[in-house]
Amino acid sequence: MQQEVLREAPAGKVSGYVCTLCGWQGRPKTRAKGSILIEIVLWLFFLVPGLIYSIWRLTTKDRVCRSCGSVAIIPAGSPRGRAMLGMRA
Ligand SMILES: [Zn+2]
């Protein structure tokens, strides 16, 4: 007998991220590092570096604050995140 695993977070558990700079909370957006222009140039003139650069960009995404763009965000469920939310509540 197998029970269905619930993937949703239990009620009361804090989800998302908290920005340590501006206090914003929610789902962060991801930002690819590097430049799309460099990627295009590399692809046009040097196929292999273009491929490497594309892979590098895809694998080095930053989670950033939607409010101020800072990378200084922490999981809201972490002790520090809960403390930050507690201060604002
Ligand atoms: Zn922020």
PDB file of the backbone (N, CA, C, O) and the ligand in Angstrom, with CONECT records:
HET     ZN  A 101       1
ATOM      1  N   MET A   1       0.848  -1.207   0.000  1.00  0.00           N
ATOM      2  CA  MET A   1       0.000   0.000   0.000  1.00  0.00           C
ATOM      3  C   MET A   1       0.875   1.246   0.000  1.00  0.00           C
ATOM      4  O   MET A   1       1.737   1.421   0.861  1.00  0.00           O
ATOM      5  N   GLN A   2       0.636   2.098  -0.976  1.00  0.00           N
ATOM      6  CA  GLN A   2       1.464   3.316  -1.045  1.00  0.00           C
ATOM      7  C   GLN A   2       0.582   4.539  -0.895  1.00  0.00           C
ATOM      8  O   GLN A   2      -0.488   4.647  -1.495  1.00  0.00           O
ATOM      9  N   GLN A   3       1.057   5.435  -0.090  1.00  0.00           N
ATOM     10  CA  GLN A   3       0.323   6.689   0.076  1.00  0.00           C
ATOM     11  C   GLN A   3       0.871   7.722  -0.887  1.00  0.00           C
ATOM     12  O   GLN A   3       2.070   7.752  -1.164  1.00  0.00           O
ATOM     13  N   GLU A   4      -0.001   8.560  -1.391  1.00  0.00           N
ATOM     14  CA  GLU A   4       0.432   9.596  -2.304  1.00  0.00           C
ATOM     15  C   GLU A   4       1.224  10.667  -1.547  1.00  0.00           C
ATOM     16  O   GLU A   4       0.798  11.170  -0.508  1.00  0.00           O
ATOM     17  N   VAL A   5       2.373  10.988  -2.100  1.00  0.00           N
ATOM     18  CA  VAL A   5       3.219  11.986  -1.431  1.00  0.00           C
ATOM     19  C   VAL A   5       2.737  13.384  -1.800  1.00  0.00           C
ATOM     20  O   VAL A   5       2.608  13.730  -2.974  1.00  0.00           O
ATOM     21  N   LEU A   6       2.481  14.159  -0.786  1.00  0.00           N
ATOM     22  CA  LEU A   6       2.070  15.543  -1.020  1.00  0.00           C
ATOM     23  C   LEU A   6       3.303  16.414  -1.214  1.00  0.00           C
ATOM     24  O   LEU A   6       4.187  16.466  -0.359  1.00  0.00           O
ATOM     25  N   ARG A   7       3.343  17.090  -2.343  1.00  0.00           N
ATOM     26  CA  ARG A   7       4.513  17.908  -2.635  1.00  0.00           C
ATOM     27  C   ARG A   7       4.359  19.340  -2.131  1.00  0.00           C
ATOM     28  O   ARG A   7       5.333  20.089  -2.048  1.00  0.00           O
ATOM     29  N   GLU A   8       3.147  19.701  -1.803  1.00  0.00           N
ATOM     30  CA  GLU A   8       2.948  21.078  -1.350  1.00  0.00           C
ATOM     31  C   GLU A   8       3.459  21.260   0.071  1.00  0.00           C
ATOM     32  O   GLU A   8       3.419  20.335   0.883  1.00  0.00           O
ATOM     33  N   ALA A   9       3.932  22.449   0.357  1.00  0.00           N
ATOM     34  CA  ALA A   9       4.456  22.735   1.684  1.00  0.00           C
ATOM     35  C   ALA A   9       3.313  22.675   2.698  1.00  0.00           C
ATOM     36  O   ALA A   9       2.200  23.110   2.404  1.00  0.00           O
ATOM     37  N   PRO A  10       3.583  22.141   3.879  1.00  0.00           N
ATOM     38  CA  PRO A  10       2.547  22.085   4.902  1.00  0.00           C
ATOM     39  C   PRO A  10       2.080  23.495   5.306  1.00  0.00           C
ATOM     40  O   PRO A  10       2.826  24.468   5.193  1.00  0.00           O
ATOM     41  N   ALA A  11       0.850  23.575   5.769  1.00  0.00           N
ATOM     42  CA  ALA A  11       0.318  24.873   6.180  1.00  0.00           C
ATOM     43  C   ALA A  11       1.148  25.433   7.322  1.00  0.00           C
ATOM     44  O   ALA A  11       1.538  24.702   8.233  1.00  0.00           O
ATOM     45  N   GLY A  12       1.412  26.710   7.270  1.00  0.00           N
ATOM     46  CA  GLY A  12       2.183  27.327   8.339  1.00  0.00           C
ATOM     47  C   GLY A  12       3.662  27.412   8.034  1.00  0.00           C
ATOM     48  O   GLY A  12       4.393  28.179   8.661  1.00  0.00           O
ATOM     49  N   LYS A  13       4.099  26.625   7.071  1.00  0.00           N
ATOM     50  CA  LYS A  13       5.511  26.686   6.706  1.00  0.00           C
ATOM     51  C   LYS A  13       5.738  27.857   5.757  1.00  0.00           C
ATOM     52  O   LYS A  13       4.974  28.071   4.816  1.00  0.00           O
ATOM     53  N   VAL A  14       6.791  28.601   6.019  1.00  0.00           N
ATOM     54  CA  VAL A  14       7.066  29.769   5.197  1.00  0.00           C
ATOM     55  C   VAL A  14       7.772  29.324   3.926  1.00  0.00           C
ATOM     56  O   VAL A  14       8.732  28.554   3.968  1.00  0.00           O
ATOM     57  N   SER A  15       7.289  29.813   2.810  1.00  0.00           N
ATOM     58  CA  SER A  15       7.937  29.467   1.556  1.00  0.00           C
ATOM     59  C   SER A  15       8.501  30.717   0.908  1.00  0.00           C
ATOM     60  O   SER A  15       8.194  31.837   1.318  1.00  0.00           O
ATOM     61  N   GLY A  16       9.310  30.520  -0.086  1.00  0.00           N
ATOM     62  CA  GLY A  16       9.890  31.648  -0.798  1.00  0.00           C
ATOM     63  C   GLY A  16      11.171  32.136  -0.156  1.00  0.00           C
ATOM     64  O   GLY A  16      11.807  31.423   0.620  1.00  0.00           O
ATOM     65  N   TYR A  17      11.535  33.342  -0.485  1.00  0.00           N
ATOM     66  CA  TYR A  17      12.791  33.917  -0.025  1.00  0.00           C
ATOM     67  C   TYR A  17      12.559  35.283   0.596  1.00  0.00           C
ATOM     68  O   TYR A  17      11.558  35.945   0.324  1.00  0.00           O
ATOM     69  N   VAL A  18      13.500  35.691   1.435  1.00  0.00           N
ATOM     70  CA  VAL A  18      13.447  37.011   2.046  1.00  0.00           C
ATOM     71  C   VAL A  18      14.705  37.768   1.645  1.00  0.00           C
ATOM     72  O   VAL A  18      15.807  37.221   1.686  1.00  0.00           O
ATOM     73  N   CYS A  19      14.533  39.029   1.257  1.00  0.00           N
ATOM     74  CA  CYS A  19      15.680  39.865   0.918  1.00  0.00           C
ATOM     75  C   CYS A  19      16.221  40.484   2.201  1.00  0.00           C
ATOM     76  O   CYS A  19      15.475  41.096   2.966  1.00  0.00           O
ATOM     77  N   THR A  20      17.528  40.323   2.435  1.00  0.00           N
ATOM     78  CA  THR A  20      18.116  40.848   3.665  1.00  0.00           C
ATOM     79  C   THR A  20      18.344  42.349   3.575  1.00  0.00           C
ATOM     80  O   THR A  20      18.646  42.983   4.585  1.00  0.00           O
ATOM     81  N   LEU A  21      18.209  42.922   2.407  1.00  0.00           N
ATOM     82  CA  LEU A  21      18.437  44.352   2.248  1.00  0.00           C
ATOM     83  C   LEU A  21      17.150  45.159   2.372  1.00  0.00           C
ATOM     84  O   LEU A  21      17.112  46.160   3.087  1.00  0.00           O
ATOM     85  N   CYS A  22      16.088  44.727   1.674  1.00  0.00           N
ATOM     86  CA  CYS A  22      14.874  45.544   1.666  1.00  0.00           C
ATOM     87  C   CYS A  22      13.696  44.846   2.340  1.00  0.00           C
ATOM     88  O   CYS A  22      12.634  45.449   2.497  1.00  0.00           O
ATOM     89  N   GLY A  23      13.868  43.569   2.748  1.00  0.00           N
ATOM     90  CA  GLY A  23      12.789  42.896   3.459  1.00  0.00           C
ATOM     91  C   GLY A  23      11.719  42.311   2.568  1.00  0.00           C
ATOM     92  O   GLY A  23      10.714  41.800   3.062  1.00  0.00           O
ATOM     93  N   TRP A  24      11.914  42.377   1.263  1.00  0.00           N
ATOM     94  CA  TRP A  24      10.944  41.809   0.328  1.00  0.00           C
ATOM     95  C   TRP A  24      10.859  40.300   0.541  1.00  0.00           C
ATOM     96  O   TRP A  24      11.858  39.650   0.848  1.00  0.00           O
ATOM     97  N   GLN A  25       9.653  39.747   0.374  1.00  0.00           N
ATOM     98  CA  GLN A  25       9.496  38.298   0.493  1.00  0.00           C
ATOM     99  C   GLN A  25       8.696  37.759  -0.669  1.00  0.00           C
ATOM    100  O   GLN A  25       7.723  38.379  -1.100  1.00  0.00           O
ATOM    101  N   GLY A  26       9.095  36.613  -1.178  1.00  0.00           N
ATOM    102  CA  GLY A  26       8.345  35.996  -2.256  1.00  0.00           C
ATOM    103  C   GLY A  26       9.218  35.079  -3.068  1.00  0.00           C
ATOM    104  O   GLY A  26      10.266  34.623  -2.612  1.00  0.00           O
ATOM    105  N   ARG A  27       8.774  34.812  -4.281  1.00  0.00           N
ATOM    106  CA  ARG A  27       9.559  33.949  -5.157  1.00  0.00           C
ATOM    107  C   ARG A  27      10.567  34.799  -5.909  1.00  0.00           C
ATOM    108  O   ARG A  27      10.194  35.765  -6.573  1.00  0.00           O
ATOM    109  N   PRO A  28      11.844  34.446  -5.810  1.00  0.00           N
ATOM    110  CA  PRO A  28      12.845  35.258  -6.491  1.00  0.00           C
ATOM    111  C   PRO A  28      12.807  35.028  -7.992  1.00  0.00           C
ATOM    112  O   PRO A  28      12.323  33.996  -8.459  1.00  0.00           O
ATOM    113  N   LYS A  29      13.316  35.985  -8.738  1.00  0.00           N
ATOM    114  CA  LYS A  29      13.464  35.737 -10.168  1.00  0.00           C
ATOM    115  C   LYS A  29      14.894  35.303 -10.423  1.00  0.00           C
ATOM    116  O   LYS A  29      15.799  35.630  -9.655  1.00  0.00           O
ATOM    117  N   THR A  30      15.091  34.577 -11.487  1.00  0.00           N
ATOM    118  CA  THR A  30      16.438  34.128 -11.808  1.00  0.00           C
ATOM    119  C   THR A  30      17.018  35.025 -12.888  1.00  0.00           C
ATOM    120  O   THR A  30      16.321  35.486 -13.792  1.00  0.00           O
ATOM    121  N   ARG A  31      18.279  35.249 -12.764  1.00  0.00           N
ATOM    122  CA  ARG A  31      18.955  36.126 -13.707  1.00  0.00           C
ATOM    123  C   ARG A  31      20.191  35.400 -14.221  1.00  0.00           C
ATOM    124  O   ARG A  31      21.034  34.954 -13.444  1.00  0.00           O
ATOM    125  N   ALA A  32      20.283  35.292 -15.528  1.00  0.00           N
ATOM    126  CA  ALA A  32      21.459  34.636 -16.100  1.00  0.00           C
ATOM    127  C   ALA A  32      22.625  35.605 -16.059  1.00  0.00           C
ATOM    128  O   ALA A  32      22.478  36.799 -16.319  1.00  0.00           O
ATOM    129  N   LYS A  33      23.785  35.063 -15.728  1.00  0.00           N
ATOM    130  CA  LYS A  33      24.973  35.908 -15.719  1.00  0.00           C
ATOM    131  C   LYS A  33      25.473  36.086 -17.143  1.00  0.00           C
ATOM    132  O   LYS A  33      25.052  35.383 -18.060  1.00  0.00           O
ATOM    133  N   GLY A  34      26.371  37.030 -17.306  1.00  0.00           N
ATOM    134  CA  GLY A  34      26.968  37.235 -18.614  1.00  0.00           C
ATOM    135  C   GLY A  34      26.077  38.049 -19.527  1.00  0.00           C
ATOM    136  O   GLY A  34      25.095  38.642 -19.081  1.00  0.00           O
ATOM    137  N   SER A  35      26.414  38.078 -20.797  1.00  0.00           N
ATOM    138  CA  SER A  35      25.716  38.921 -21.745  1.00  0.00           C
ATOM    139  C   SER A  35      25.241  38.109 -22.936  1.00  0.00           C
ATOM    140  O   SER A  35      25.964  37.255 -23.450  1.00  0.00           O
ATOM    141  N   ILE A  36      24.017  38.386 -23.370  1.00  0.00           N
ATOM    142  CA  ILE A  36      23.479  37.701 -24.548  1.00  0.00           C
ATOM    143  C   ILE A  36      24.249  38.136 -25.794  1.00  0.00           C
ATOM    144  O   ILE A  36      24.371  37.369 -26.749  1.00  0.00           O
ATOM    145  N   LEU A  37      24.767  39.362 -25.786  1.00  0.00           N
ATOM    146  CA  LEU A  37      25.523  39.855 -26.945  1.00  0.00           C
ATOM    147  C   LEU A  37      26.811  39.065 -27.132  1.00  0.00           C
ATOM    148  O   LEU A  37      27.144  38.644 -28.240  1.00  0.00           O
ATOM    149  N   ILE A  38      27.531  38.871 -26.026  1.00  0.00           N
ATOM    150  CA  ILE A  38      28.771  38.090 -26.090  1.00  0.00           C
ATOM    151  C   ILE A  38      28.458  36.679 -26.575  1.00  0.00           C
ATOM    152  O   ILE A  38      29.201  36.093 -27.362  1.00  0.00           O
ATOM    153  N   GLU A  39      27.338  36.148 -26.085  1.00  0.00           N
ATOM    154  CA  GLU A  39      26.946  34.797 -26.474  1.00  0.00           C
ATOM    155  C   GLU A  39      26.725  34.707 -27.986  1.00  0.00           C
ATOM    156  O   GLU A  39      27.177  33.765 -28.637  1.00  0.00           O
ATOM    157  N   ILE A  40      26.022  35.705 -28.533  1.00  0.00           N
ATOM    158  CA  ILE A  40      25.751  35.701 -29.977  1.00  0.00           C
ATOM    159  C   ILE A  40      27.047  35.818 -30.776  1.00  0.00           C
ATOM    160  O   ILE A  40      27.245  35.100 -31.756  1.00  0.00           O
ATOM    161  N   VAL A  41      27.935  36.736 -30.350  1.00  0.00           N
ATOM    162  CA  VAL A  41      29.202  36.939 -31.052  1.00  0.00           C
ATOM    163  C   VAL A  41      30.029  35.661 -31.039  1.00  0.00           C
ATOM    164  O   VAL A  41      30.597  35.258 -32.054  1.00  0.00           O
ATOM    165  N   LEU A  42      30.085  35.033 -29.865  1.00  0.00           N
ATOM    166  CA  LEU A  42      30.856  33.794 -29.753  1.00  0.00           C
ATOM    167  C   LEU A  42      30.294  32.713 -30.667  1.00  0.00           C
ATOM    168  O   LEU A  42      31.033  31.961 -31.303  1.00  0.00           O
ATOM    169  N   TRP A  43      28.944  32.657 -30.716  1.00  0.00           N
ATOM    170  CA  TRP A  43      28.316  31.642 -31.565  1.00  0.00           C
ATOM    171  C   TRP A  43      28.608  31.919 -33.033  1.00  0.00           C
ATOM    172  O   TRP A  43      28.822  30.985 -33.806  1.00  0.00           O
ATOM    173  N   LEU A  44      28.618  33.193 -33.426  1.00  0.00           N
ATOM    174  CA  LEU A  44      28.808  33.545 -34.832  1.00  0.00           C
ATOM    175  C   LEU A  44      30.225  33.244 -35.297  1.00  0.00           C
ATOM    176  O   LEU A  44      30.435  32.770 -36.414  1.00  0.00           O
ATOM    177  N   PHE A  45      31.209  33.527 -34.421  1.00  0.00           N
ATOM    178  CA  PHE A  45      32.594  33.434 -34.872  1.00  0.00           C
ATOM    179  C   PHE A  45      33.323  32.207 -34.351  1.00  0.00           C
ATOM    180  O   PHE A  45      34.190  31.650 -35.025  1.00  0.00           O
ATOM    181  N   PHE A  46      32.964  31.797 -33.150  1.00  0.00           N
ATOM    182  CA  PHE A  46      33.652  30.641 -32.576  1.00  0.00           C
ATOM    183  C   PHE A  46      32.595  29.701 -32.012  1.00  0.00           C
ATOM    184  O   PHE A  46      32.013  29.975 -30.962  1.00  0.00           O
ATOM    185  N   LEU A  47      32.355  28.632 -32.681  1.00  0.00           N
ATOM    186  CA  LEU A  47      31.247  27.759 -32.304  1.00  0.00           C
ATOM    187  C   LEU A  47      31.456  27.121 -30.929  1.00  0.00           C
ATOM    188  O   LEU A  47      30.544  27.100 -30.102  1.00  0.00           O
ATOM    189  N   VAL A  48      32.650  26.607 -30.696  1.00  0.00           N
ATOM    190  CA  VAL A  48      32.882  25.883 -29.447  1.00  0.00           C
ATOM    191  C   VAL A  48      32.844  26.813 -28.225  1.00  0.00           C
ATOM    192  O   VAL A  48      32.182  26.494 -27.237  1.00  0.00           O
ATOM    193  N   PRO A  49      33.549  27.970 -28.274  1.00  0.00           N
ATOM    194  CA  PRO A  49      33.424  28.892 -27.132  1.00  0.00           C
ATOM    195  C   PRO A  49      31.984  29.336 -26.919  1.00  0.00           C
ATOM    196  O   PRO A  49      31.559  29.531 -25.780  1.00  0.00           O
ATOM    197  N   GLY A  50      31.232  29.498 -28.000  1.00  0.00           N
ATOM    198  CA  GLY A  50      29.824  29.886 -27.879  1.00  0.00           C
ATOM    199  C   GLY A  50      29.030  28.847 -27.108  1.00  0.00           C
ATOM    200  O   GLY A  50      28.191  29.176 -26.270  1.00  0.00           O
ATOM    201  N   LEU A  51      29.310  27.600 -27.406  1.00  0.00           N
ATOM    202  CA  LEU A  51      28.621  26.501 -26.719  1.00  0.00           C
ATOM    203  C   LEU A  51      28.988  26.492 -25.236  1.00  0.00           C
ATOM    204  O   LEU A  51      28.132  26.349 -24.363  1.00  0.00           O
ATOM    205  N   ILE A  52      30.290  26.648 -24.979  1.00  0.00           N
ATOM    206  CA  ILE A  52      30.753  26.654 -23.585  1.00  0.00           C
ATOM    207  C   ILE A  52      30.138  27.828 -22.830  1.00  0.00           C
ATOM    208  O   ILE A  52      29.695  27.682 -21.690  1.00  0.00           O
ATOM    209  N   TYR A  53      30.115  28.998 -23.481  1.00  0.00           N
ATOM    210  CA  TYR A  53      29.572  30.192 -22.842  1.00  0.00           C
ATOM    211  C   TYR A  53      28.081  30.019 -22.550  1.00  0.00           C
ATOM    212  O   TYR A  53      27.595  30.431 -21.497  1.00  0.00           O
ATOM    213  N   SER A  54      27.363  29.404 -23.492  1.00  0.00           N
ATOM    214  CA  SER A  54      25.929  29.171 -23.293  1.00  0.00           C
ATOM    215  C   SER A  54      25.701  28.266 -22.096  1.00  0.00           C
ATOM    216  O   SER A  54      24.830  28.526 -21.266  1.00  0.00           O
ATOM    217  N   ILE A  55      26.484  27.206 -22.010  1.00  0.00           N
ATOM    218  CA  ILE A  55      26.338  26.271 -20.891  1.00  0.00           C
ATOM    219  C   ILE A  55      26.661  26.980 -19.585  1.00  0.00           C
ATOM    220  O   ILE A  55      25.970  26.797 -18.583  1.00  0.00           O
ATOM    221  N   TRP A  56      27.717  27.792 -19.601  1.00  0.00           N
ATOM    222  CA  TRP A  56      28.109  28.521 -18.396  1.00  0.00           C
ATOM    223  C   TRP A  56      26.980  29.442 -17.933  1.00  0.00           C
ATOM    224  O   TRP A  56      26.674  29.525 -16.744  1.00  0.00           O
ATOM    225  N   ARG A  57      26.361  30.139 -18.909  1.00  0.00           N
ATOM    226  CA  ARG A  57      25.267  31.053 -18.544  1.00  0.00           C
ATOM    227  C   ARG A  57      24.074  30.292 -17.990  1.00  0.00           C
ATOM    228  O   ARG A  57      23.434  30.741 -17.039  1.00  0.00           O
ATOM    229  N   LEU A  58      23.775  29.149 -18.580  1.00  0.00           N
ATOM    230  CA  LEU A  58      22.604  28.384 -18.147  1.00  0.00           C
ATOM    231  C   LEU A  58      22.801  27.792 -16.757  1.00  0.00           C
ATOM    232  O   LEU A  58      21.844  27.589 -16.010  1.00  0.00           O
ATOM    233  N   THR A  59      24.073  27.517 -16.423  1.00  0.00           N
ATOM    234  CA  THR A  59      24.327  26.844 -15.150  1.00  0.00           C
ATOM    235  C   THR A  59      24.668  27.809 -14.029  1.00  0.00           C
ATOM    236  O   THR A  59      24.821  27.384 -12.883  1.00  0.00           O
ATOM    237  N   THR A  60      24.792  29.093 -14.325  1.00  0.00           N
ATOM    238  CA  THR A  60      25.162  30.049 -13.279  1.00  0.00           C
ATOM    239  C   THR A  60      24.080  31.090 -13.103  1.00  0.00           C
ATOM    240  O   THR A  60      24.332  32.290 -13.215  1.00  0.00           O
ATOM    241  N   LYS A  61      22.887  30.632 -12.830  1.00  0.00           N
ATOM    242  CA  LYS A  61      21.797  31.592 -12.616  1.00  0.00           C
ATOM    243  C   LYS A  61      21.773  32.046 -11.165  1.00  0.00           C
ATOM    244  O   LYS A  61      21.943  31.251 -10.241  1.00  0.00           O
ATOM    245  N   ASP A  62      21.563  33.306 -10.993  1.00  0.00           N
ATOM    246  CA  ASP A  62      21.448  33.883  -9.661  1.00  0.00           C
ATOM    247  C   ASP A  62      19.988  34.041  -9.293  1.00  0.00           C
ATOM    248  O   ASP A  62      19.153  34.354 -10.142  1.00  0.00           O
ATOM    249  N   ARG A  63      19.683  33.825  -8.020  1.00  0.00           N
ATOM    250  CA  ARG A  63      18.351  34.196  -7.532  1.00  0.00           C
ATOM    251  C   ARG A  63      18.455  35.617  -7.021  1.00  0.00           C
ATOM    252  O   ARG A  63      19.306  35.917  -6.184  1.00  0.00           O
ATOM    253  N   VAL A  64      17.608  36.484  -7.510  1.00  0.00           N
ATOM    254  CA  VAL A  64      17.690  37.877  -7.091  1.00  0.00           C
ATOM    255  C   VAL A  64      16.341  38.374  -6.587  1.00  0.00           C
ATOM    256  O   VAL A  64      15.287  37.860  -6.960  1.00  0.00           O
ATOM    257  N   CYS A  65      16.406  39.387  -5.731  1.00  0.00           N
ATOM    258  CA  CYS A  65      15.228  40.034  -5.170  1.00  0.00           C
ATOM    259  C   CYS A  65      14.454  40.731  -6.275  1.00  0.00           C
ATOM    260  O   CYS A  65      15.037  41.431  -7.103  1.00  0.00           O
ATOM    261  N   ARG A  66      13.130  40.539  -6.289  1.00  0.00           N
ATOM    262  CA  ARG A  66      12.307  41.179  -7.307  1.00  0.00           C
ATOM    263  C   ARG A  66      12.142  42.670  -7.045  1.00  0.00           C
ATOM    264  O   ARG A  66      11.791  43.440  -7.939  1.00  0.00           O
ATOM    265  N   SER A  67      12.403  43.061  -5.796  1.00  0.00           N
ATOM    266  CA  SER A  67      12.193  44.458  -5.443  1.00  0.00           C
ATOM    267  C   SER A  67      13.429  45.309  -5.717  1.00  0.00           C
ATOM    268  O   SER A  67      13.339  46.346  -6.373  1.00  0.00           O
ATOM    269  N   CYS A  68      14.591  44.867  -5.209  1.00  0.00           N
ATOM    270  CA  CYS A  68      15.787  45.707  -5.348  1.00  0.00           C
ATOM    271  C   CYS A  68      16.869  45.053  -6.195  1.00  0.00           C
ATOM    272  O   CYS A  68      17.900  45.674  -6.452  1.00  0.00           O
ATOM    273  N   GLY A  69      16.660  43.817  -6.635  1.00  0.00           N
ATOM    274  CA  GLY A  69      17.631  43.177  -7.515  1.00  0.00           C
ATOM    275  C   GLY A  69      18.850  42.630  -6.794  1.00  0.00           C
ATOM    276  O   GLY A  69      19.801  42.185  -7.435  1.00  0.00           O
ATOM    277  N   SER A  70      18.832  42.657  -5.465  1.00  0.00           N
ATOM    278  CA  SER A  70      19.973  42.173  -4.701  1.00  0.00           C
ATOM    279  C   SER A  70      20.052  40.657  -4.730  1.00  0.00           C
ATOM    280  O   SER A  70      19.033  39.970  -4.805  1.00  0.00           O
ATOM    281  N   VAL A  71      21.292  40.136  -4.669  1.00  0.00           N
ATOM    282  CA  VAL A  71      21.455  38.688  -4.579  1.00  0.00           C
ATOM    283  C   VAL A  71      21.487  38.249  -3.125  1.00  0.00           C
ATOM    284  O   VAL A  71      21.610  37.059  -2.835  1.00  0.00           O
ATOM    285  N   ALA A  72      21.377  39.212  -2.204  1.00  0.00           N
ATOM    286  CA  ALA A  72      21.445  38.908  -0.768  1.00  0.00           C
ATOM    287  C   ALA A  72      20.083  38.460  -0.263  1.00  0.00           C
ATOM    288  O   ALA A  72      19.498  39.089   0.619  1.00  0.00           O
ATOM    289  N   ILE A  73      19.582  37.361  -0.835  1.00  0.00           N
ATOM    290  CA  ILE A  73      18.300  36.839  -0.372  1.00  0.00           C
ATOM    291  C   ILE A  73      18.527  35.484   0.263  1.00  0.00           C
ATOM    292  O   ILE A  73      19.426  34.740  -0.130  1.00  0.00           O
ATOM    293  N   ILE A  74      17.704  35.174   1.244  1.00  0.00           N
ATOM    294  CA  ILE A  74      17.850  33.916   1.974  1.00  0.00           C
ATOM    295  C   ILE A  74      16.500  33.209   2.009  1.00  0.00           C
ATOM    296  O   ILE A  74      15.463  33.868   1.927  1.00  0.00           O
ATOM    297  N   PRO A  75      16.491  31.874   2.128  1.00  0.00           N
ATOM    298  CA  PRO A  75      15.217  31.152   2.207  1.00  0.00           C
ATOM    299  C   PRO A  75      14.395  31.636   3.403  1.00  0.00           C
ATOM    300  O   PRO A  75      14.910  31.782   4.512  1.00  0.00           O
ATOM    301  N   ALA A  76      13.096  31.883   3.150  1.00  0.00           N
ATOM    302  CA  ALA A  76      12.239  32.400   4.220  1.00  0.00           C
ATOM    303  C   ALA A  76      12.073  31.400   5.355  1.00  0.00           C
ATOM    304  O   ALA A  76      11.765  31.781   6.484  1.00  0.00           O
ATOM    305  N   GLY A  77      12.279  30.107   5.053  1.00  0.00           N
ATOM    306  CA  GLY A  77      12.108  29.086   6.074  1.00  0.00           C
ATOM    307  C   GLY A  77      13.320  28.924   6.975  1.00  0.00           C
ATOM    308  O   GLY A  77      13.258  28.219   7.982  1.00  0.00           O
ATOM    309  N   SER A  78      14.438  29.583   6.614  1.00  0.00           N
ATOM    310  CA  SER A  78      15.640  29.471   7.436  1.00  0.00           C
ATOM    311  C   SER A  78      15.451  30.275   8.723  1.00  0.00           C
ATOM    312  O   SER A  78      14.622  31.183   8.771  1.00  0.00           O
ATOM    313  N   PRO A  79      16.217  29.944   9.766  1.00  0.00           N
ATOM    314  CA  PRO A  79      16.077  30.673  11.041  1.00  0.00           C
ATOM    315  C   PRO A  79      16.205  32.186  10.861  1.00  0.00           C
ATOM    316  O   PRO A  79      15.451  32.953  11.460  1.00  0.00           O
ATOM    317  N   ARG A  80      17.156  32.610  10.038  1.00  0.00           N
ATOM    318  CA  ARG A  80      17.345  34.045   9.825  1.00  0.00           C
ATOM    319  C   ARG A  80      16.168  34.647   9.045  1.00  0.00           C
ATOM    320  O   ARG A  80      15.734  35.770   9.303  1.00  0.00           O
ATOM    321  N   GLY A  81      15.670  33.863   8.085  1.00  0.00           N
ATOM    322  CA  GLY A  81      14.533  34.340   7.320  1.00  0.00           C
ATOM    323  C   GLY A  81      13.301  34.511   8.188  1.00  0.00           C
ATOM    324  O   GLY A  81      12.573  35.497   8.077  1.00  0.00           O
ATOM    325  N   ARG A  82      13.080  33.529   9.060  1.00  0.00           N
ATOM    326  CA  ARG A  82      11.936  33.620   9.981  1.00  0.00           C
ATOM    327  C   ARG A  82      12.085  34.818  10.917  1.00  0.00           C
ATOM    328  O   ARG A  82      11.109  35.501  11.230  1.00  0.00           O
ATOM    329  N   ALA A  83      13.324  35.062  11.360  1.00  0.00           N
ATOM    330  CA  ALA A  83      13.568  36.200  12.242  1.00  0.00           C
ATOM    331  C   ALA A  83      13.245  37.507  11.518  1.00  0.00           C
ATOM    332  O   ALA A  83      12.659  38.422  12.097  1.00  0.00           O
ATOM    333  N   MET A  84      13.635  37.580  10.248  1.00  0.00           N
ATOM    334  CA  MET A  84      13.371  38.805   9.478  1.00  0.00           C
ATOM    335  C   MET A  84      11.881  39.015   9.296  1.00  0.00           C
ATOM    336  O   MET A  84      11.385  40.135   9.417  1.00  0.00           O
ATOM    337  N   LEU A  85      11.170  37.941   9.005  1.00  0.00           N
ATOM    338  CA  LEU A  85       9.721  38.049   8.823  1.00  0.00           C
ATOM    339  C   LEU A  85       9.059  38.415  10.145  1.00  0.00           C
ATOM    340  O   LEU A  85       8.090  39.173  10.174  1.00  0.00           O
ATOM    341  N   GLY A  86       9.586  37.874  11.234  1.00  0.00           N
ATOM    342  CA  GLY A  86       9.031  38.167  12.541  1.00  0.00           C
ATOM    343  C   GLY A  86       9.167  39.640  12.899  1.00  0.00           C
ATOM    344  O   GLY A  86       8.289  40.237  13.522  1.00  0.00           O
ATOM    345  N   MET A  87      10.296  40.205  12.483  1.00  0.00           N
ATOM    346  CA  MET A  87      10.528  41.620  12.783  1.00  0.00           C
ATOM    347  C   MET A  87       9.550  42.509  12.034  1.00  0.00           C
ATOM    348  O   MET A  87       9.131  43.558  12.522  1.00  0.00           O
ATOM    349  N   ARG A  88       9.195  42.057  10.823  1.00  0.00           N
ATOM    350  CA  ARG A  88       8.320  42.889  10.002  1.00  0.00           C
ATOM    351  C   ARG A  88       6.858  42.678  10.328  1.00  0.00           C
ATOM    352  O   ARG A  88       6.040  43.549  10.032  1.00  0.00           O
ATOM    353  N   ALA A  89       6.503  41.573  10.917  1.00  0.00           N
ATOM    354  CA  ALA A  89       5.096  41.255  11.145  1.00  0.00           C
ATOM    355  C   ALA A  89       4.512  42.107  12.278  1.00  0.00           C
ATOM    356  O   ALA A  89       3.333  41.971  12.607  1.00  0.00           O
TER     357      ALA A  89
HETATM  358 ZN    ZN A 101      15.513  43.472  -1.952  1.00  0.00          ZN2+
END
